[in-house]
Amino acid sequence: MKVFPMSLLVLLLGINLIIAFPTLAENSPSVIDSSEALEVGQKVIWLYKVRADSSDVHKIPAEVVKLGSKQVKIKFRKTNNELINRWVNRNRIESFPSVQNTDSDKKTD
């Protein structure tokens, strides 16, 4: 009689794992998640939330100052041009979009 509850438990855990693994694999392609992708001096965008429960995300341009195992030290400018250094989580940083030169941008003589 104990076989039925145990097999039901194993079945439910198996179904839960099948559903959970694809959702764990989803991540934003622009968010930097590996330590090899960051370098000191690299321009990045800090995804800043005023409050943890807020849905508004402010994108603040910053520069990497120091690399840690779980966090990155960045510097950014406030509105009064004061430089601020702050440690932020790696999942709150995305790569700065690169600007590509086009033929129309080049000056011709």
Residue, then its C-alpha position, 0 to 999 in steps of 0.5 A: m500500500k505504501v508503493f502507491p503514494m511513493s510512486l505518485l510522489v515520484l511522478l509529481l516530482g518528475i512532472n515538476l522537473i520537466i516543466a521547471f527546466p525550460t523556464l530556468a533556461e530562459n534569460s535575456p540575450s542582452v544581459i551579461d551573465s558570464s565573467e568572460a564577457l566583462e572587462v575593466g573599462q568596458k561601457v555597460i548599461w546598468l538596469y536600475k530599479v528605484r525599489a525592488d517591487s517597482s516595475d520601472v527600470h532605468k537604463i543608466p550608462a556606466e563603466v566597469v571599474k572592478l570585477g568581483s565574483k558575484q558583483v561588478k563595481i561600476k561608475f556612473r555620472k549623476t545629473n550634477n556630473e558627480l561620479i559615483n561608484r557602486w557595486v551591482n549584481r551582474n544580472r543587472i548589467e547589459s552590454f552597451p549597444s555598439v554603433q556601426n559606421t555606415d557608408s552615409d556616415k563617412k565623408t567623401d571629398 
